[in-house]
Amino acid sequence: MNSLIWLFTLSCFAGVLKALSISKQVKLGNISYYVPGTPELTVDRKLVTELFGDLESSFVFPLTVLDFSGNLNYGSLSSISQEFSSDDVYSEYFLETVLVQSSNVTVASSLNSSISSLNVSKVISLGGSALPNGPYFGSYLDGSLSIYKAYRLYADTYAAFQSGIVPSDENADAFMPLPAGVEVAHAQTIAVPSRLYYTVSEEQPLAGYRVGIKDLYDIAGIKTSGSSRPYYEE
């Protein structure tokens, strides 16, 4: 295994899995994901202990974030999961931990007895956070919990792209080449974020759309190829 790639497979839905090595890439079932280096949210040690109890450092797990108020029961959670299933990044694996972003939520006692059929191991409430709904990855390091967006990886088997790009880990206003890849010979890898992170509005009518940018145009942080691979590689 490449020491720069964090690759593991979930053999079951429930439970927190330990990372096999330091990396940027994980696998749930037969689907590969890229985990960026910059978290969307970091929860401090005290609150982590209150929510999760004691966790060993370097543990990683998939989770689903919900903006929900009211009574969370089997029916509502099942309905939300079914709605999310239209997104190609989301899968039932992300129900392992459910993070509800509200202090005004009650978890039905009946949920505990039926939760196993939804493959949920933990439901927690965290008021004050404002992450978009959808699938994420959690990482517990140095006493704090960091939550990262999930990017699904696709193989560019038709060689349609010069390269896949993702937001830069060092500059919020720039991009960088995708530092991960699927195991398909002679194919670039493209990372896509969950459409659940975005909401269409009058101000943002194209929110959630995925686009390819012709490599004639400059993109911050990315070398412009001018549609010439030799020029790009020199």
C-alpha positions in Angstrom: 0.0 0.0 0.0 1.3 3.5 -0.9 2.2 5.2 2.4 0.7 8.4 1.1 -2.8 7.0 0.5 -5.2 6.2 3.2 -7.1 3.3 1.9 -9.5 1.0 3.9 -12.7 -0.9 3.3 -15.7 -1.0 5.5 -16.8 -4.6 6.1 -19.9 -3.6 8.0 -22.0 -0.4 8.5 -21.7 0.0 12.2 -18.7 0.8 14.3 -15.8 3.2 14.0 -12.9 2.1 11.9 -9.2 2.8 12.4 -7.2 4.3 9.6 -4.7 1.9 8.2 -2.3 4.7 7.1 -2.1 8.4 6.7 -3.9 9.3 3.5 -6.4 11.3 1.4 -8.4 8.5 0.0 -10.9 6.1 1.6 -13.2 3.4 0.4 -16.7 2.5 1.5 -17.9 -0.7 0.0 -16.7 -0.6 -3.6 -16.8 3.2 -3.9 -13.7 5.3 -3.5 -13.8 8.8 -1.9 -11.4 11.7 -1.6 -11.1 13.4 1.8 -9.7 17.0 1.6 -7.1 18.2 4.0 -9.1 21.2 5.3 -12.0 20.4 7.6 -15.4 22.1 7.4 -15.8 22.0 11.2 -13.7 21.2 14.2 -15.2 20.2 17.5 -13.0 20.7 20.6 -11.9 18.0 23.0 -14.4 18.7 25.8 -17.5 18.6 23.5 -16.1 15.5 21.7 -15.9 13.7 25.0 -19.5 14.7 25.9 -20.8 13.5 22.5 -18.7 10.5 21.7 -17.0 9.4 24.9 -13.4 8.3 24.7 -12.1 7.8 21.1 -8.7 6.6 20.1 -6.6 9.0 18.0 -6.6 8.4 14.2 -10.0 6.9 14.1 -12.1 7.8 11.0 -15.7 7.2 10.3 -18.4 8.2 7.8 -21.3 10.4 9.0 -24.4 12.1 7.8 -25.2 15.7 8.8 -28.9 16.8 9.1 -30.4 20.2 9.7 -33.5 18.9 11.6 -35.8 20.1 14.3 -38.6 18.2 16.0 -39.0 14.5 16.8 -36.4 12.3 15.0 -37.9 8.8 14.7 -37.5 5.8 12.5 -40.0 7.2 9.9 -38.3 10.6 9.6 -34.8 9.2 9.4 -35.8 6.6 6.9 -37.5 9.2 4.7 -34.4 11.5 4.9 -32.1 8.6 3.9 -34.4 7.7 1.0 -34.4 11.4 -0.2 -30.6 11.6 0.1 -30.2 8.3 -1.9 -30.8 10.2 -5.2 -27.3 11.8 -4.6 -24.5 9.7 -6.1 -22.0 10.6 -3.4 -24.3 9.5 -0.5 -24.8 5.9 0.5 -26.2 4.1 3.5 -22.6 3.7 4.9 -22.8 7.4 5.9 -25.7 6.6 8.3 -23.2 5.0 10.6 -23.2 8.2 12.7 -26.0 10.9 12.3 -25.1 14.4 13.4 -28.2 16.5 13.9 -27.5 20.3 13.8 -30.1 21.5 16.3 -30.5 21.8 20.0 -34.3 21.6 19.4 -34.5 17.9 18.5 -35.8 14.9 20.4 -34.8 11.3 19.5 -37.7 8.9 19.8 -37.1 6.1 22.2 -38.5 3.7 19.6 -35.6 4.7 17.3 -33.1 2.8 19.5 -34.9 -0.5 18.9 -35.3 0.0 15.1 -32.0 1.8 14.5 -30.1 -1.4 13.5 -32.2 -1.8 10.3 -31.0 1.6 9.2 -27.4 0.7 9.9 -27.1 3.6 12.4 -24.7 3.2 15.3 -25.0 6.7 16.9 -27.3 9.8 16.7 -25.9 13.0 18.3 -27.2 16.6 18.4 -24.8 19.5 17.9 -26.5 22.9 18.1 -24.8 26.0 16.7 -23.1 24.4 13.7 -24.2 25.3 10.2 -22.9 22.6 7.8 -25.0 21.8 4.7 -26.9 18.5 4.8 -25.2 15.5 3.4 -22.4 12.9 3.7 -19.1 13.7 5.5 -16.1 12.0 7.1 -15.0 12.5 10.6 -11.5 12.2 11.9 -10.5 12.2 15.5 -6.9 13.5 16.0 -5.2 15.3 18.9 -8.3 15.3 21.0 -10.5 17.1 18.6 -13.0 15.9 16.0 -12.7 17.3 12.4 -15.5 16.9 9.9 -14.6 16.9 6.1 -16.6 16.9 3.0 -16.9 13.7 1.0 -15.9 13.6 -2.7 -16.7 10.6 -4.8 -14.0 9.4 -7.2 -14.8 8.5 -10.8 -12.4 7.1 -13.4 -12.2 9.2 -16.6 -12.1 6.1 -18.8 -12.7 8.2 -22.0 -9.8 10.6 -21.3 -12.1 13.6 -21.5 -10.2 15.6 -18.9 -6.7 17.0 -18.5 -7.0 16.3 -14.8 -9.3 16.4 -11.9 -9.1 19.4 -9.5 -10.4 20.1 -6.0 -10.3 23.1 -3.7 -6.8 23.9 -2.4 -5.9 22.8 1.1 -3.8 25.9 1.5 -5.7 28.7 -0.3 -9.5 29.0 0.0 -9.6 31.0 -3.3 -7.7 28.5 -5.4 -7.7 24.9 -6.6 -5.2 22.1 -6.8 -4.8 18.9 -8.9 -6.6 16.0 -7.3 -4.1 14.0 -5.1 -5.9 10.7 -5.3 -6.8 8.1 -7.9 -8.9 5.0 -8.6 -7.4 1.8 -9.7 -8.1 2.0 -13.4 -5.2 1.8 -15.8 -4.4 4.9 -18.0 -7.4 6.9 -16.6 -7.5 10.2 -14.9 -9.6 10.4 -11.7 -12.3 13.0 -11.2 -13.7 14.0 -7.8 -17.2 15.2 -7.3 -18.8 16.7 -4.2 -22.3 15.8 -3.0 -25.1 17.8 -4.6 -26.7 17.8 -1.2 -24.3 20.5 0.0 -25.9 23.0 -2.4 -29.4 24.6 -2.6 -30.7 26.2 -5.7 -32.0 29.8 -5.2 -32.6 32.9 -7.3 -29.1 34.1 -6.5 -27.5 30.7 -7.2 -29.7 28.9 -9.9 -26.8 26.6 -10.9 -26.0 25.5 -7.3 -25.0 21.8 -7.3 -24.3 21.6 -11.0 -21.0 20.0 -12.0 -19.0 21.6 -14.8 -15.9 21.0 -16.8 -13.7 24.0 -17.6 -11.9 24.1 -20.9 -8.1 24.1 -20.2 -7.7 27.3 -22.3 -8.9 29.3 -19.3 -6.8 30.1 -16.3 -7.9 28.6 -12.9 -6.2 29.8 -9.7 -3.7 27.3 -8.5 -3.9 25.2 -11.7 -1.3 25.2 -14.5 -3.0 26.2 -17.8 -2.3 23.7 -20.6 -3.7 25.6 -23.6 -5.1 22.2 -24.8 -1.6 20.9 -25.3 -0.4 18.0 -23.1 3.3 18.5 -24.1 3.1 22.2 -23.2 1.5 21.2 -19.9 4.1 18.6 -19.1 7.2 20.6 -20.0 
